[in-house]
Amino acid sequence: MIRYDYHGTGFAGWQEKLNHYEPAFLLKLFRDMLRIRIIEEEIERRYWQDHMKSPIHLVIGQEATSVGACAALTRADLLYASHRTHGNYLAKGGDLKAMLCEMHCRINGCVGSRGGSMHLMDKSVGMAGSSAIVAGVVPIATGAAFAAQMQDESYVTTVFLGDAATEEGAVSEALNFAALKQLPIVYFCENNFYSVQSPLHTRQPQREIYKWAASYGMPSVLVDGTNVLAVYEAMQAAVARAKQGGGPTFIESPVYRFRAHGGAGDDSKTGYRDIAEREAWQKVCPVETYFAFLKSAGLIDEQARKVMAGEIMAETMEAFDFALASPNPTEADLYTHVYAD
């Protein structure tokens, strides 16, 4: 039995909005999502080879949230992430080679082989940090937003969190503080209905997350996480509000991970979720529904997609080759970035 009413509605009714956007922008959103999907699938394909010495949390099925949200951010805006970092990092402009080097524990990884997949960052593009601790990054991001306000900076801070993070006291405290101080921050909840293998309905029965967040006194919206344009528009409004001094926004975006919580492969057959549930969500796959939408509008065809995919795969292969050829850390590297009085 499918336990949840999914919110993936595709792009019905969106055709009239096409003339609000430049075709190049619409195609870039698709390319960015397709790029994340192809990269993730190649990571998954190679993970069994055991060259990557880092745990991984794939975002296959959740591409629209990262791409739609980051399309509304500037390079200067900060983004903080949880343990499921790949989509956030790539959509924010992070370097693919540096990401794969980090996952292979090479010294030229984006955090020098110190963090692995769950701790990606790149300050040059505003990817400010990530944490494997559930909700651990939320108060840090809130502090960054407070610092921006105190220093009269113009950037906005965004923090991605999962549905389980909303069960942590740190999130309640952060939302309360952000509302009290009217901080320039967006809390973006990717609700994929599971904390590892624990379903939402056993942890938060009768609770609607976005309504709970609204109780802290901030605008809070529910947006279709399979529709990249819906995500973009919700995020664009939240960012504009924050930059105009309107304070924080909470966005809940129902999504679905098609793979296991961690590692490679699909774990549906283990019994913690219904295979039919995953199959139902695959019908509103964010990559495929958006492609169909653009194709029906005459903006892309199968051949153009094939060319695009070929270019992305070539980039991905080059990045893997670079990572595998990169040097391992040495003992001397242990003392880099270590400080003591």
C-alpha positions as CSV (number, residue, x, y, z in Angstrom):
1,M,0.0,0.0,0.0
2,I,1.3,3.5,-0.9
3,R,1.3,5.3,2.4
4,Y,1.7,8.9,1.3
5,D,-0.2,11.2,-1.0
6,Y,2.7,12.4,-3.1
7,H,2.8,16.0,-4.3
8,G,4.3,15.4,-7.7
9,T,1.9,16.9,-10.1
10,G,4.1,17.4,-13.2
11,F,3.8,20.5,-15.2
12,A,0.1,20.6,-16.0
13,G,-1.0,24.2,-16.3
14,W,2.6,25.5,-16.5
15,Q,2.6,26.0,-20.3
16,E,1.2,29.5,-20.0
17,K,4.2,30.5,-17.9
18,L,6.8,29.5,-20.5
19,N,6.9,33.1,-21.9
20,H,8.0,34.3,-18.5
21,Y,11.4,32.7,-19.0
22,E,14.2,32.8,-21.5
23,P,14.6,29.4,-23.3
24,A,18.2,29.4,-22.4
25,F,17.3,29.5,-18.7
26,L,14.8,26.7,-19.0
27,L,17.3,24.5,-20.8
28,K,20.0,25.3,-18.3
29,L,17.7,24.0,-15.5
30,F,17.3,20.7,-17.4
31,R,20.9,20.4,-18.2
32,D,21.9,21.0,-14.5
33,M,19.4,18.3,-13.4
34,L,20.5,15.8,-16.0
35,R,24.1,16.5,-15.1
36,I,23.5,15.6,-11.4
37,R,21.6,12.5,-12.4
38,I,24.3,11.2,-14.7
39,I,27.1,12.0,-12.2
40,E,25.2,10.2,-9.5
41,E,24.5,7.2,-11.6
42,E,28.2,6.9,-12.5
43,I,29.1,7.3,-8.8
44,E,26.7,4.5,-8.0
45,R,28.0,2.3,-10.8
46,R,31.6,2.6,-9.6
47,Y,31.0,2.5,-5.9
48,W,31.2,-1.2,-5.7
49,Q,34.8,-1.0,-7.0
50,D,35.8,0.3,-3.5
51,H,38.0,3.1,-4.8
52,M,35.8,5.7,-3.1
53,K,36.5,5.4,0.6
54,S,33.7,7.7,1.6
55,P,30.1,6.8,2.5
56,I,27.7,8.3,-0.1
57,H,24.1,9.5,0.0
58,L,22.8,9.8,-3.5
59,V,20.3,12.4,-4.6
60,I,18.8,10.4,-7.5
61,G,15.1,11.6,-7.6
62,Q,15.8,14.8,-5.7
63,E,17.6,16.8,-8.4
64,A,14.9,19.5,-8.9
65,T,15.2,20.8,-5.3
66,S,18.9,21.5,-5.6
67,V,18.7,23.0,-9.1
68,G,15.6,25.0,-8.6
69,A,16.7,26.4,-5.3
70,C,20.3,27.3,-6.4
71,A,19.0,28.9,-9.6
72,A,17.5,31.6,-7.3
73,L,20.8,32.2,-5.5
74,T,23.9,34.3,-6.5
75,R,27.4,33.2,-6.1
76,A,27.7,35.4,-3.0
77,D,24.7,33.8,-1.3
78,L,25.7,31.1,1.2
79,L,24.4,27.5,1.1
80,Y,24.7,25.0,3.9
81,A,23.8,21.3,3.5
82,S,23.1,18.1,5.4
83,H,24.7,14.7,4.7
84,R,23.0,14.4,1.2
85,T,25.3,17.0,-0.4
86,H,26.1,16.1,-4.0
87,G,23.1,17.9,-5.6
88,N,23.5,21.0,-3.5
89,Y,27.3,21.2,-4.1
90,L,27.0,20.7,-7.9
91,A,24.0,23.1,-8.3
92,K,25.8,25.8,-6.3
93,G,28.7,25.7,-8.7
94,G,31.1,23.3,-6.9
95,D,33.9,21.8,-8.8
96,L,33.2,18.2,-10.0
97,K,36.8,17.2,-10.0
98,A,37.3,18.5,-6.5
99,M,34.2,16.6,-5.3
100,L,35.3,13.3,-6.8
101,C,38.8,13.8,-5.4
102,E,37.2,14.2,-2.0
103,M,35.2,11.1,-2.3
104,H,38.4,9.2,-3.3
105,C,40.2,10.7,-0.3
106,R,42.7,12.5,-2.4
107,I,44.7,15.5,-1.2
108,N,43.2,17.9,-3.8
109,G,39.6,17.1,-2.7
110,C,37.5,20.1,-2.0
111,V,38.3,19.8,1.7
112,G,41.7,18.2,1.4
113,S,40.5,14.6,2.0
114,R,39.2,15.5,5.5
115,G,35.5,15.3,4.9
116,G,34.4,12.9,2.2
117,S,31.0,13.0,0.6
118,M,29.1,14.2,3.6
119,H,31.2,17.4,4.2
120,L,31.6,19.0,0.8
121,M,32.3,22.7,0.7
122,D,33.7,25.4,-1.6
123,K,33.7,28.9,-0.3
124,S,34.5,30.4,-3.7
125,V,31.0,29.6,-4.9
126,G,29.2,30.1,-1.6
127,M,29.0,26.4,-0.6
128,A,29.7,27.2,3.0
129,G,29.6,23.8,4.6
130,S,27.7,20.6,5.4
131,S,27.4,18.3,8.3
132,A,26.6,14.6,8.7
133,I,24.9,15.3,12.1
134,V,21.2,15.5,11.7
135,A,20.3,19.2,12.0
136,G,23.9,19.9,13.0
137,V,24.3,22.5,10.3
138,V,21.0,24.4,11.0
139,P,22.2,26.5,13.9
140,I,25.5,27.2,12.1
141,A,23.7,28.5,9.1
142,T,21.4,30.5,11.4
143,G,24.5,32.0,13.0
144,A,25.9,32.9,9.6
145,A,22.7,34.7,8.7
146,F,22.8,36.6,12.0
147,A,26.4,37.6,11.2
148,A,25.3,38.9,7.8
149,Q,22.6,41.0,9.4
150,M,25.0,42.4,12.0
151,Q,27.6,43.3,9.4
152,D,25.0,44.7,7.0
153,E,25.9,42.2,4.3
154,S,23.6,41.7,1.3
155,Y,23.8,38.0,0.9
156,V,21.2,35.4,1.9
157,T,21.9,32.2,3.7
158,T,20.1,29.0,2.7
159,V,20.2,25.7,4.7
160,F,19.0,22.4,3.4
161,L,17.6,19.9,5.9
162,G,15.6,16.7,5.9
163,D,12.3,15.8,7.5
164,A,14.1,14.1,10.4
165,A,16.0,17.3,11.2
166,T,12.7,19.0,12.1
167,E,12.5,16.6,15.1
168,E,15.7,18.0,16.6
169,G,15.5,20.8,19.2
170,A,18.3,22.7,17.4
171,V,15.9,23.4,14.5
172,S,13.1,24.7,16.8
173,E,15.6,27.0,18.5
174,A,17.0,28.1,15.1
175,L,13.5,28.9,13.7
176,N,12.5,30.8,16.8
177,F,15.7,32.8,16.8
178,A,15.5,33.6,13.1
179,A,11.9,34.8,13.4
180,L,12.8,36.8,16.5
181,K,15.7,38.6,14.7
182,Q,14.1,38.6,11.3
183,L,17.2,37.0,9.8
184,P,18.0,36.8,6.0
185,I,17.8,33.0,5.8
186,V,15.8,30.3,3.9
187,Y,15.2,26.9,5.6
188,F,14.7,24.4,2.8
189,C,13.3,21.1,4.0
190,E,13.6,18.2,1.5
191,N,10.9,15.9,2.9
192,N,11.6,12.5,1.4
193,F,9.5,10.8,4.1
194,Y,12.2,8.6,5.6
195,S,14.9,9.0,8.2
196,V,17.2,6.1,7.1
197,Q,14.5,3.4,7.2
198,S,12.1,5.0,9.6
199,P,9.0,6.3,7.8
200,L,7.7,9.8,8.6
201,H,4.3,8.5,9.8
202,T,5.8,6.6,12.6
203,R,7.9,9.6,13.8
204,Q,5.6,12.6,13.1
205,P,2.0,11.3,12.9
206,Q,-0.5,13.9,11.9
207,R,2.2,16.6,11.5
208,E,2.5,18.8,8.5
209,I,6.0,20.2,8.6
210,Y,5.4,23.5,6.8
211,K,2.5,24.3,9.1
212,W,4.6,23.4,12.1
213,A,7.3,25.8,10.9
214,A,4.8,28.6,10.3
215,S,3.9,28.4,14.1
216,Y,7.3,30.1,14.7
217,G,6.1,33.2,13.0
218,M,7.6,33.1,9.6
219,P,6.2,32.6,6.0
220,S,6.1,28.8,5.3
221,V,5.1,27.2,2.0
222,L,4.7,23.7,0.6
223,V,6.1,23.3,-2.9
224,D,6.2,20.4,-5.3
225,G,9.7,19.0,-5.1
226,T,9.5,17.3,-8.5
227,N,8.8,20.5,-10.4
228,V,12.0,22.5,-10.8
229,L,10.1,25.7,-11.8
230,A,7.8,25.5,-8.8
231,V,10.9,25.2,-6.6
232,Y,12.6,28.1,-8.3
233,E,9.7,30.4,-7.9
234,A,9.2,29.6,-4.2
235,M,12.9,30.1,-3.6
236,Q,13.0,33.3,-5.7
237,A,10.2,34.8,-3.5
238,A,11.9,33.7,-0.3
239,V,15.3,35.1,-1.3
240,A,13.7,38.4,-2.4
241,R,11.9,38.7,0.9
242,A,15.1,38.1,2.9
243,K,17.1,40.6,0.9
244,Q,14.4,43.2,1.4
245,G,14.5,42.8,5.1
246,G,11.4,40.6,5.3
247,G,13.1,37.9,7.4
248,P,13.2,34.1,7.1
249,T,11.2,31.7,5.1
250,F,10.6,28.0,5.5
251,I,10.0,25.8,2.4
252,E,8.9,22.2,2.6
253,S,9.4,20.3,-0.6
254,P,8.1,16.7,-0.8
255,V,10.6,14.6,-2.8
256,Y,11.6,11.0,-3.0
257,R,14.9,9.3,-3.1
258,F,14.9,6.4,-5.6
259,R,17.9,4.7,-4.0
260,A,18.9,3.6,-0.5
261,H,19.5,6.0,2.3
262,G,23.2,5.4,2.0
263,G,25.4,3.6,-0.5
264,A,24.5,2.3,-3.9
265,G,21.5,0.4,-5.1
266,D,17.8,0.3,-4.3
267,D,16.9,-1.1,-0.9
268,S,13.1,-1.3,-1.4
269,K,13.1,-5.1,-1.2
270,T,14.3,-5.0,2.4
271,G,10.7,-4.2,3.3
272,Y,10.8,-0.9,5.1
273,R,9.0,0.8,2.1
274,D,6.6,-0.5,-0.5
275,I,8.1,-1.0,-3.9
276,A,4.8,0.3,-5.3
277,E,5.4,3.5,-3.4
278,R,8.8,4.1,-5.1
279,E,7.4,3.1,-8.5
280,A,4.6,5.7,-8.1
281,W,7.1,8.4,-7.4
282,Q,9.2,7.4,-10.4
283,K,6.2,8.3,-12.6
284,V,6.9,11.9,-11.5
285,C,10.7,11.7,-11.9
286,P,11.8,15.4,-11.9
287,V,14.2,14.9,-14.8
288,E,11.8,13.0,-17.0
289,T,8.7,15.1,-16.4
290,Y,10.6,18.3,-17.0
291,F,12.1,16.9,-20.2
292,A,8.6,16.0,-21.4
293,F,7.4,19.5,-20.6
294,L,10.2,21.1,-22.5
295,K,9.8,18.7,-25.4
296,S,6.1,19.4,-25.7
297,A,7.0,23.1,-25.9
298,G,9.4,22.5,-28.7
299,L,12.4,23.6,-26.7
300,I,14.3,20.3,-26.8
301,D,14.2,16.9,-28.5
302,E,15.7,13.4,-28.0
303,Q,18.7,14.2,-30.2
304,A,19.5,17.4,-28.3
305,R,19.2,15.5,-25.0
306,K,21.5,12.8,-26.3
307,V,24.2,15.4,-27.2
308,M,23.8,17.0,-23.8
309,A,24.1,13.7,-22.0
310,G,27.2,12.8,-24.1
311,E,28.9,16.1,-23.1
312,I,28.1,15.5,-19.4
313,M,29.3,11.9,-19.5
314,A,32.6,13.0,-21.1
315,E,33.0,15.6,-18.3
316,T,32.3,12.9,-15.7
317,M,34.7,10.4,-17.1
318,E,37.4,13.1,-17.2
319,A,36.7,14.0,-13.6
320,F,36.9,10.4,-12.5
321,D,40.2,9.9,-14.3
322,F,41.5,13.1,-12.7
323,A,40.5,11.9,-9.2
324,L,42.0,8.4,-9.6
325,A,45.3,9.9,-10.8
326,S,45.4,12.5,-8.0
327,P,47.9,12.0,-5.1
328,N,46.9,10.5,-1.7
329,P,47.5,12.5,1.4
330,T,50.8,12.1,3.2
331,E,51.7,12.1,6.9
332,A,52.8,15.7,6.6
333,D,49.3,16.7,5.5
334,L,48.0,15.7,8.9
335,Y,49.5,19.0,10.3
336,T,47.9,21.3,7.7
337,H,45.0,23.4,9.0
338,V,45.8,22.3,12.6
339,Y,46.0,25.1,15.1
340,A,47.1,25.1,18.7
341,D,48.0,27.7,21.3
